[in-house]
């Protein structure tokens, strides 16, 4: 059985081939000359492998067919590196896997401590980030480990666990930034954060006891300081009150003495003018001062010259002799 095939069937015309070729060239041209830069990114553009420009977000154009190449770099997102542990995401939960090779360190007083920390950094120079260092992540991790090991090795273990924690973080960030600038890595370390500082498992209980003792010591010191702050101001206030009372008493005594002196001087002046009158006045004042608190007292002289003897005429009773004399 024969099948009839029309003439020219199964052949593609030259015009169709040219159109298909032109379409493929156009697709390749568009695909290799247009690119999009995200809002959080910048694009480093090279021409024949040599840097020519850095492009910002948006639709960008370049020479096609690999003449220009673009390398997008995230410059807005803060990136994080973890040391001494890893966060492993399992569904919605996260667990920490210890990395003892990174976390185990020797302190300045020859103790062993396990330190976990993170660094957060951001790319600030996309060109340097793209071209200057080949193993960027490894370099960041090596420099960070070197910095923290150096800072931990300069301090005693109790200082690392306690008061020197923030100092290590600040010094670590400064050291890393200086090193990365020297390498021309093009990043800026924003935060160095120590996550956990623990002694090795074999001596952890002993260190917990030491920490508890230190906490008790600090608590007692704080309580003593509180008592000191409560008592010392009160004692100072009492002291000031006593001093002021003494000063007031001194002023009062001095003023009284000065008044007595002035009074004596005035009396003496009067005495010099008329001694007899002054002597008599002083006598009367003395007598008055002696008997001022006495009641029903009559003062007479020795010869009764100032006293007129009278019978009591004020009583009206029959048995009273004064009543008979009044008749």
TIZAZA-405478 format. One record per residue (C-alpha): x, y, z; residue number from 1. Coordinates in steps of 0.05 Angstrom, whole numbers, plus 32768, in hexadecimal, padded with zeros to 4 digits. Layout:
TIZAZA-405478
{{X; Y; Z}; NUM}
...
END
This chain:
TIZAZA-405478
{{8000; 8000; 8000}; 1}
{{801C; 8043; 7FEB}; 2}
{{8014; 8086; 800F}; 3}
{{8012; 80C5; 7FE5}; 4}
{{803E; 80FF; 7FFD}; 5}
{{8035; 8143; 7FDD}; 6}
{{8072; 8163; 7FBF}; 7}
{{8099; 818F; 7FF1}; 8}
{{807A; 816F; 802E}; 9}
{{80AB; 8163; 8069}; 10}
{{80DA; 819B; 8053}; 11}
{{80E4; 81DE; 8078}; 12}
{{80EA; 821A; 804D}; 13}
{{8129; 8246; 8053}; 14}
{{80FF; 8280; 806A}; 15}
{{80E4; 8258; 80A5}; 16}
{{812A; 8243; 80B8}; 17}
{{8142; 828C; 80B6}; 18}
{{8107; 82A2; 80E1}; 19}
{{8114; 826B; 8114}; 20}
{{815D; 827E; 8117}; 21}
{{814C; 82C7; 8120}; 22}
{{811C; 82B5; 8157}; 23}
{{8150; 828C; 817B}; 24}
{{8183; 82C5; 8174}; 25}
{{8150; 82F7; 818F}; 26}
{{8140; 82CA; 81CB}; 27}
{{818A; 82C1; 81DA}; 28}
{{8196; 830C; 81D1}; 29}
{{815F; 831F; 8201}; 30}
{{8172; 82E9; 8232}; 31}
{{81BB; 82FF; 8235}; 32}
{{81B1; 834A; 8232}; 33}
{{8179; 8356; 8265}; 34}
{{817A; 8347; 82AF}; 35}
{{8154; 835D; 82ED}; 36}
{{8174; 8374; 832E}; 37}
{{814A; 836A; 836D}; 38}
{{813D; 83A1; 83A0}; 39}
{{816D; 8382; 83D2}; 40}
{{81A5; 8378; 839F}; 41}
{{81D8; 839B; 8375}; 42}
{{81F7; 837F; 8335}; 43}
{{8241; 8380; 8326}; 44}
{{824B; 8382; 82DA}; 45}
{{828A; 836C; 82B6}; 46}
{{829D; 8370; 826C}; 47}
{{82CB; 833A; 8253}; 48}
{{82D9; 832B; 829D}; 49}
{{82EB; 8373; 82B0}; 50}
{{82C1; 839B; 82E1}; 51}
{{829B; 83D5; 82C0}; 52}
{{8261; 83E9; 82ED}; 53}
{{8233; 83DA; 8328}; 54}
{{81E9; 83DD; 8318}; 55}
{{81B0; 83E9; 8348}; 56}
{{816B; 83C9; 834D}; 57}
{{813E; 83C5; 8310}; 58}
{{813F; 83AE; 82C8}; 59}
{{8186; 83B3; 82AD}; 60}
{{81A7; 83A7; 8269}; 61}
{{81EB; 838D; 8255}; 62}
{{820F; 8376; 8217}; 63}
{{81F6; 8331; 8202}; 64}
{{8217; 82EF; 81F3}; 65}
{{8243; 82F0; 8232}; 66}
{{8268; 832F; 8220}; 67}
{{824C; 834F; 8260}; 68}
{{8240; 8325; 829E}; 69}
{{821A; 8339; 82DD}; 70}
{{8224; 8320; 8324}; 71}
{{81EC; 8332; 8354}; 72}
{{81FF; 833F; 839C}; 73}
{{81CE; 8345; 83D7}; 74}
{{81E0; 8386; 83F9}; 75}
{{81A3; 8392; 8424}; 76}
{{8198; 8350; 8449}; 77}
{{81BF; 8345; 848A}; 78}
{{81E2; 8302; 8485}; 79}
{{81F3; 82D6; 84C0}; 80}
{{8229; 82A3; 84CF}; 81}
{{8224; 8274; 850A}; 82}
{{825F; 8258; 8532}; 83}
{{825F; 8220; 8564}; 84}
{{8219; 820A; 8552}; 85}
{{81EB; 8203; 8516}; 86}
{{81A1; 8211; 8510}; 87}
{{8181; 81D7; 84ED}; 88}
{{813B; 81E4; 84D5}; 89}
{{810B; 81AA; 84D9}; 90}
{{80C6; 81BF; 84C3}; 91}
{{80B5; 81FA; 84EF}; 92}
{{80E4; 81E7; 8528}; 93}
{{812E; 81F6; 852F}; 94}
{{8164; 81D0; 8554}; 95}
{{81AC; 81E0; 8563}; 96}
{{81E3; 81B1; 8550}; 97}
{{8223; 81BC; 8577}; 98}
{{8264; 81C7; 8552}; 99}
{{8299; 81B9; 8587}; 100}
{{82D3; 81C3; 8557}; 101}
{{82BF; 820C; 8551}; 102}
{{82A5; 8219; 8597}; 103}
{{82DC; 81FA; 85C3}; 104}
{{830F; 822F; 85D7}; 105}
{{8347; 823A; 8609}; 106}
{{8340; 8275; 8638}; 107}
{{8376; 82A2; 8653}; 108}
{{8379; 827D; 8695}; 109}
{{8381; 823A; 8672}; 110}
{{8339; 8223; 8678}; 111}
{{830F; 8205; 8641}; 112}
{{82CE; 8225; 862D}; 113}
{{829B; 8219; 85F7}; 114}
{{8285; 8259; 85D4}; 115}
{{824E; 8260; 85A0}; 116}
{{8244; 82A1; 857A}; 117}
{{8227; 82C0; 853C}; 118}
{{823D; 82F9; 850F}; 119}
{{820F; 8323; 84E3}; 120}
{{822B; 8349; 84A8}; 121}
{{8215; 836E; 8469}; 122}
{{8238; 8377; 8426}; 123}
{{824B; 83C0; 841D}; 124}
{{8277; 83BB; 83E0}; 125}
{{825B; 838C; 83AA}; 126}
{{8299; 8393; 837E}; 127}
{{82C9; 8380; 83B5}; 128}
{{829B; 8348; 83CC}; 129}
{{8299; 832B; 8385}; 130}
{{82E2; 832F; 8371}; 131}
{{8313; 8337; 83AB}; 132}
{{830A; 82F6; 83D2}; 133}
{{82FB; 82B2; 83B5}; 134}
{{82E7; 828A; 83F3}; 135}
{{82BC; 82C0; 8413}; 136}
{{8294; 8296; 8445}; 137}
{{82D1; 826F; 845C}; 138}
{{82F8; 82AF; 8465}; 139}
{{82C0; 82CD; 848F}; 140}
{{82BD; 8290; 84BC}; 141}
{{8308; 828A; 84C4}; 142}
{{8311; 82D3; 84D7}; 143}
{{82D7; 82D0; 8508}; 144}
{{82F1; 8291; 852A}; 145}
{{8337; 82B0; 852F}; 146}
{{831B; 82EF; 854F}; 147}
{{82F0; 82CD; 8583}; 148}
{{8327; 829B; 8594}; 149}
{{8358; 82D4; 859F}; 150}
{{8328; 82FC; 85CA}; 151}
{{8314; 82C0; 85F4}; 152}
{{835D; 82AC; 85FC}; 153}
{{836D; 82F0; 861A}; 154}
{{833B; 82EA; 8653}; 155}
{{832C; 82BF; 868F}; 156}
{{82F1; 8290; 868B}; 157}
{{82C8; 82B2; 86C1}; 158}
{{82D1; 82F5; 869E}; 159}
{{82BA; 82D6; 865C}; 160}
{{827C; 82B8; 867C}; 161}
{{826E; 82F8; 86A3}; 162}
{{8284; 8340; 8698}; 163}
{{82AD; 833C; 8659}; 164}
{{8277; 8321; 862B}; 165}
{{8264; 8363; 860C}; 166}
{{82AD; 8379; 8607}; 167}
{{82BD; 833A; 85DE}; 168}
{{8283; 8347; 85AF}; 169}
{{8297; 8390; 85A3}; 170}
{{82E1; 8380; 859A}; 171}
{{82D1; 8345; 856D}; 172}
{{82A7; 836F; 853D}; 173}
{{82DE; 83A4; 853A}; 174}
{{8315; 8371; 852D}; 175}
{{82ED; 834E; 84F6}; 176}
{{82DC; 838F; 84D2}; 177}
{{8325; 83A4; 84D2}; 178}
{{833A; 8361; 84B7}; 179}
{{8304; 835F; 8481}; 180}
{{8315; 83A5; 846B}; 181}
{{835E; 838F; 8464}; 182}
{{8348; 8354; 8439}; 183}
{{831B; 8381; 840F}; 184}
{{82E0; 8352; 841B}; 185}
{{82AC; 8389; 8414}; 186}
{{8282; 8378; 8452}; 187}
{{8272; 839A; 8494}; 188}
{{8268; 8371; 84D3}; 189}
{{822B; 838D; 84F7}; 190}
{{8225; 8360; 8534}; 191}
{{824E; 832D; 8558}; 192}
{{8223; 8309; 858B}; 193}
{{823A; 82D4; 85BC}; 194}
{{8201; 82A1; 85C2}; 195}
{{8219; 8272; 85F8}; 196}
{{8258; 826C; 8622}; 197}
{{825C; 822A; 8648}; 198}
{{8293; 8201; 8669}; 199}
{{829F; 81BB; 864E}; 200}
{{826C; 8187; 8662}; 201}
{{829A; 8164; 8693}; 202}
{{82A3; 81A1; 86C0}; 203}
{{8262; 81C4; 86B3}; 204}
{{8244; 81B3; 86F7}; 205}
{{8281; 81D1; 871B}; 206}
{{827B; 8210; 86F1}; 207}
{{8231; 8214; 8701}; 208}
{{8243; 8212; 874B}; 209}
{{8276; 8249; 8741}; 210}
{{8244; 8273; 871B}; 211}
{{8210; 8269; 8751}; 212}
{{8243; 827E; 8786}; 213}
{{8254; 82BC; 875D}; 214}
{{820A; 82CC; 8757}; 215}
{{8202; 82C5; 87A2}; 216}
{{823E; 82F1; 87AD}; 217}
{{8223; 8326; 877E}; 218}
{{81DF; 8322; 87A0}; 219}
{{81FE; 832C; 87E5}; 220}
{{8227; 8365; 87CB}; 221}
{{81EA; 8386; 87AF}; 222}
{{81C4; 837C; 87F0}; 223}
{{81FE; 839A; 8817}; 224}
{{8201; 83D4; 87E7}; 225}
{{81B7; 83DE; 87EE}; 226}
{{81BD; 83DF; 883A}; 227}
{{81F8; 840E; 8834}; 228}
{{81D1; 843C; 8808}; 229}
{{8198; 843C; 883A}; 230}
{{81C1; 8448; 8879}; 231}
{{81F9; 8476; 8863}; 232}
{{81CB; 84AE; 884A}; 233}
{{81A2; 84A9; 888A}; 234}
{{81E1; 84AD; 88B4}; 235}
{{81FA; 84E7; 888C}; 236}
{{81B8; 850B; 8895}; 237}
{{81BB; 84FE; 88E0}; 238}
{{8202; 8518; 88E1}; 239}
{{81ED; 8557; 88BD}; 240}
{{81B3; 8561; 88ED}; 241}
{{81E0; 855A; 892A}; 242}
{{8213; 8589; 890B}; 243}
{{81DE; 85BD; 88FC}; 244}
{{81C2; 85B7; 8943}; 245}
{{8208; 85BF; 8960}; 246}
{{8214; 85FB; 8934}; 247}
{{81D2; 8619; 8948}; 248}
{{81E2; 860C; 8992}; 249}
{{8226; 862C; 8989}; 250}
{{8209; 866A; 8968}; 251}
{{81D4; 866E; 899F}; 252}
{{8208; 8668; 89D6}; 253}
{{8236; 869B; 89B6}; 254}
{{81FD; 86CC; 89AC}; 255}
{{81E6; 86C2; 89F4}; 256}
{{822D; 86CD; 8A0D}; 257}
{{8234; 870C; 89E4}; 258}
{{81F1; 8724; 8A00}; 259}
{{8209; 8716; 8A47}; 260}
{{8249; 873C; 8A39}; 261}
{{8223; 8776; 8A1C}; 262}
{{81F4; 8776; 8A58}; 263}
{{822D; 8773; 8A89}; 264}
{{8250; 87AC; 8A66}; 265}
{{8212; 87D6; 8A68}; 266}
{{8207; 87C6; 8AB2}; 267}
{{8250; 87D5; 8AC1}; 268}
{{824A; 8818; 8A9F}; 269}
{{820D; 8829; 8AC8}; 270}
{{8230; 8811; 8B07}; 271}
{{826A; 883F; 8AFA}; 272}
{{823A; 887A; 8AF5}; 273}
{{8212; 886A; 8B35}; 274}
{{822D; 882F; 8B5C}; 275}
{{81FA; 8831; 8B95}; 276}
{{81BD; 8832; 8B69}; 277}
{{81DA; 87FC; 8B3D}; 278}
{{81ED; 87D1; 8B78}; 279}
{{81A6; 87D6; 8B95}; 280}
{{8186; 87C6; 8B51}; 281}
{{81B1; 878A; 8B49}; 282}
{{819F; 8773; 8B8F}; 283}
{{8155; 877A; 8B7F}; 284}
{{815D; 8754; 8B3E}; 285}
{{8182; 871C; 8B62}; 286}
{{814D; 8717; 8B98}; 287}
{{8116; 8717; 8B64}; 288}
{{8139; 86E0; 8B3C}; 289}
{{8143; 86B5; 8B7C}; 290}
{{80FA; 86B9; 8B92}; 291}
{{80D7; 86BC; 8B4E}; 292}
{{80BE; 8674; 8B54}; 293}
{{80A9; 867A; 8B9E}; 294}
{{8060; 8688; 8BB2}; 295}
{{8048; 86A6; 8BF5}; 296}
{{808E; 86BE; 8C09}; 297}
{{8098; 8700; 8C2D}; 298}
{{80DC; 871F; 8C2F}; 299}
{{80ED; 8749; 8C6D}; 300}
{{812C; 8769; 8C88}; 301}
{{8150; 8754; 8CC6}; 302}
{{8136; 878D; 8CF2}; 303}
{{80EF; 878A; 8CD8}; 304}
{{80F5; 87D2; 8CC1}; 305}
{{80CD; 87C5; 8C83}; 306}
{{8097; 879C; 8CA7}; 307}
{{805A; 87B6; 8CCD}; 308}
{{8040; 8780; 8CFD}; 309}
{{7FF4; 877B; 8CF7}; 310}
{{7FC3; 874B; 8D14}; 311}
{{7F9B; 8721; 8CE5}; 312}
{{7F5A; 8747; 8CDD}; 313}
{{7F42; 8720; 8CA2}; 314}
{{7F24; 86E5; 8CC7}; 315}
{{7EDE; 86EA; 8CE6}; 316}
{{7EDD; 86A9; 8D0F}; 317}
{{7ED0; 86AF; 8D5C}; 318}
{{7F0D; 8686; 8D6D}; 319}
{{7F3C; 86B3; 8D47}; 320}
{{7F5F; 86E6; 8D73}; 321}
{{7F62; 8715; 8D39}; 322}
{{7F17; 8719; 8D38}; 323}
{{7F16; 872F; 8D82}; 324}
{{7F49; 8764; 8D76}; 325}
{{7F1E; 8780; 8D3F}; 326}
{{7EE4; 8791; 8D6D}; 327}
END
